[in-house]
Amino acid sequence: MNLLNKEDKIFIAGSSGMVGSAIKRKLNNLGFKNLIYPSRSELDLKNTDLVFRWFKDNKPEIVILAAAKVGGIFANDSYPVDFLLDNLKIQNNIIEAAWKNKVRRLLFLGSSCIYPKESNYPIKEDELLKSSLEKTNEYYALAKISGIKLCQALRKQYKFDAISLMPTNLYGKGDNYHPYNSHVLPALIDRFHSHKLAQKDYIECWGTGNPRREFMHVDDLADASIFALENWDPNQDDAPRDQTGDPLTWLNVGTGIDLSIKELAEIIADVTSFKGKIIWNKDKPDGTFRKLLDNSKIEKLGWKSKISLFDGIKMTYKDYKEEVKNNKLRTR
């Protein structure tokens, strides 16, 4: 039996978000027509009874769990209860309902922030839980770790076919551009664009600019997600394994290339045509110094990132300006 078929009934949880909408676009382009993606008003993923009833009535065969409460350093630090509790509710409801309603395959999407602050670089999957997390996003990370481990536990105890992908920092069409609640790349695009329009001669950015980050366009993650559903079976003899020889149930997804936030700011200044001076506010937090992932496991399966950072930022800035023009910019 094929791991994924064009006729499968596929539920995309979080289809209105940046990741979910990218996966939906990719599936549509590939000819998957039996997609279901209820809106937030139609299905509150935090409501256990509603989620279980929805699964019983709709009977999806494949589930892609892209729904999550996300945000940058400021948002994570300001709303720790929301980031922990909301994400636990969403993922627990969907994963348990999928298992109990005999979903054939489930893909859970996590985040590179699950790994310890003091990881060895590039970060291998085996680094998980080896030491303490970065304080600026530990509540979100704890929720995501719980999701990974729930999927792993269900596979171990009940043979439920759940797999997880851990993407690096994402950006792209449909991102959140809130000045305080967004991640660094979209926040910088919004700030550089607005400063250019206001003809400012300088721009202030948070931190020292020295931390290094890896960035991947969300369309690459959509491609990796479908690739994993079609090709990755942890039960196969040649499937990726951890350092002890046990099958891995989560894989890293990234580009394998990082750069400093200063270098990122310079690229965005170039793309947005901002000509002013960049000033770094060293009183603001930097976060983890480096978070480069080791992507060798998924690359060995046959998947590799395709979109370069410069090309991806150009595409994203074009989408951003279109959203501004049509008053559809996500700022929450």
C-alpha positions, 0 to 999 in steps of 0.5 A: 500500500502506498503511504500517500495517495491522490484520493486520500481524504486529507485534513489540514489543521491550521490551513489558514496559517502560513504553514498550513496554507503553503501545504494546501497550495502544494497539495492542490498543485500536485492534484490532491483534491480531497482536502478538508480544512474547516475554518476556526469558526467552524472548528475550535481545535482547543475544544475537545468535544468538538474535535472528537465529534468532527473526526467521527463525522468526517473520517479523514484518512491523513492528518497534517497538524500545522495548527499552533499558536506562534510568535517571536521572543516578545510574544513568548516572553509575555504570554507563556500560559497561552503558548503552553496551554493553547498548543497543548490543547490543540495538538493533544485533541487532534493527535488523540482524535486521529488515533482513536478514529483510525487515521492512517497517517499523521504528520505533526509539525514542530520547531527547531526551538525544541532543542537545548540552548547548548546543543552541538552544531549542527543540531542532530535529532539526538540532541533532544532533551539532553539539556535545558531549553532557551528561556525566551521560548521554553513554553512553546518548546515544551508544548512541541516536545510533548507533541513529538513524544505523544506521537512517538508513544502512540507509535510505540504502544499502539502502532499508530503511524505518526511522524514529526518534522522539525523545521528551522525558522520559517518565512514566506507568503502569509507570515505574521508581520506584527511589530512585536509578536512576529519572528525576526525575518518578517518583523525586519521586512515590515520595519525596513519597508515602513522606514523606507516609505517614511524616508528615515535615515536610520533603523533600530534593530533588537540585540547585537545582530551577532546570533546566527539563524537558519531560515527556510521558505515555507514552500520548502517545508510544504514540499518536505511535508508531502515528501515525508508523508509519501516516502518516510516509513520509520518501520522500514529497515533503511529508515533514519535511526538515532544514535542507539539504533532505534528508528527516529520518529522526528526529522529535522528540516532546513537548508543547512546554511545559517547567517548572522542577524546582521547579515540578514538585515543587510539582505533585507535592506538590499531587497527593500531598497532601504538606504539608511543606517542600521543601529543595533540596540544591545539592551534588547535580548538576542535569544539563542546564539545559534540554531543550525540544524543537521538535515542529513537524515531527511536528505539521505531519504532524498529531500533537499531544500530548493529555495535560496534565502535571497530568492525567498526574501524577494518572493516574500517581499513581493507577497508582503507588498501585495498584502499591504496593497490589498489590506490583507496583512497579518499583524496579530 
